Amino acid sequence: MTTPSITLYATRPGFGMPETSPFVIKTEVQLKMADLSYGRESTIPPLAPKGKVPYLLDDGEVVCDSTFIRAHLERKYGVDLDEGLDAHQRAQSWAIERMLEDHLYFAMVWFRWIVPENFAKGPAQFANGAPEEQREALRREMQSRKDGDLRSHGIGRHSAGEIAALGVRSIDALAALLGDKPYLMGERMTAVDATALGVLASILTSFFDTPLRDAVASRPNLVAYVSKLMQRYYPEHAWEPAAEAV
C-alpha cells in the first residue's frame, strides 16, 4: 500500500539513536508495521502544533500525538495493529503501554535531563543552534522547565535512588511479561511492541549512563528483544549498545 500523502514530523538522530524521541520511534515503527509509505521532516517541539513530536500531516490533515496518530492510521487505512488479540489482550496491551509511556518514560527523562553529566552531553546540546552568547542561559531555562514538568508529573519530587527503584520495578515487570515470548503479546508483533522499542532502546543506548540502562542490560530477554526489533526496523542504524551497557 502506498500513501505518499503522509508526512511524519520527527526529531533527528542523536544520543546513539535513530531518533531522540521514543514516541517518534513508536510512530515510525507503526507506520512500517502498517506498510504505509511516508515522507519525513525534522522539526522541534516548539514548532509542533501541540508543542510535541511526532505529528503527522496526512493529505492536509494534521494529527498530533503518537496514540492519536495510530488511531488515525487504523481508521483511515483499515489496518489493525493489534490484529489477533482478543478484548482481554487488548486491555493488557493498553495497560502495558501506559506503564511504558506514563511511568518508565518519565524516569528515563529524569536521568537524561536532571543528572548533570547526562544533561551536559545530551539535552544541553539542543541549545547549540542558538547564538553562542545565549546558549548557557537557554540551557538553564530548558533544564529548569523540564524539572518543573517532572515535578508536576510527580516523579521529579523523588530522589535519584527512589526514581531508579520505581523505574526498575517497571523494567522487571516488562521482563516478566515478555518472558521467553518473541513479542509482548505472544507470537505476533502488535502495536505495544513499537511503544516498548522506543522506550527500551532509548534507555539501553550506551550514550547515557543510568541505573535504568544497567537494569535493562541485565535482563537478557529485553536486550535480545530490543536488538531484534532495531535490526528489523532500523537496519541502517548501527545498534550495539547492549555489549557496552552490560
ZIVEN-V353810 format. One record per residue. N is the residue number from 0. D_FIRST is the distance of its C-alpha to the first C-alpha in whole Angstrom. Layout:
n,d_first
N,D_FIRST
N,D_FIRST
//
This chain:
n,d_first
0,0
1,4
2,7
3,10
4,12
5,12
6,15
7,17
8,20
9,22
10,25
11,26
12,27
13,30
14,33
15,31
16,28
17,24
18,25
19,28
20,26
21,25
22,23
23,21
24,21
25,20
26,17
27,16
28,16
29,14
30,11
31,11
32,12
33,9
34,6
35,6
36,7
37,11
38,14
39,17
40,21
41,24
42,26
43,29
44,30
45,33
46,30
47,28
48,28
49,29
50,31
51,28
52,25
53,22
54,21
55,18
56,18
57,15
58,15
59,19
60,19
61,21
62,20
63,23
64,23
65,21
66,22
67,21
68,18
69,16
70,18
71,16
72,13
73,13
74,15
75,13
76,9
77,11
78,11
79,14
80,15
81,19
82,18
83,21
84,23
85,26
86,28
87,30
88,28
89,25
90,29
91,30
92,26
93,27
94,30
95,29
96,27
97,30
98,32
99,30
100,29
101,33
102,35
103,34
104,32
105,35
106,38
107,36
108,36
109,40
110,40
111,38
112,40
113,43
114,44
115,46
116,45
117,41
118,41
119,43
120,41
121,38
122,37
123,40
124,38
125,36
126,39
127,40
128,38
129,41
130,45
131,46
132,49
133,47
134,45
135,47
136,48
137,44
138,43
139,46
140,45
141,41
142,43
143,45
144,42
145,40
146,43
147,44
148,40
149,41
150,44
151,42
152,40
153,43
154,42
155,44
156,47
157,47
158,49
159,47
160,48
161,47
162,44
163,43
164,44
165,42
166,39
167,40
168,40
169,37
170,36
171,38
172,36
173,33
174,34
175,36
176,33
177,31
178,34
179,33
180,29
181,26
182,25
183,26
184,26
185,26
186,24
187,21
188,19
189,19
190,19
191,22
192,22
193,20
194,23
195,25
196,24
197,24
198,28
199,29
200,28
201,30
202,33
203,33
204,33
205,36
206,36
207,38
208,41
209,41
210,42
211,39
212,37
213,40
214,40
215,36
216,37
217,40
218,37
219,36
220,33
221,32
222,32
223,30
224,27
225,27
226,27
227,25
228,22
229,23
230,23
231,19
232,18
233,20
234,21
235,22
236,25
237,28
238,29
239,32
240,34
241,35
242,38
243,39
244,39
245,40
//
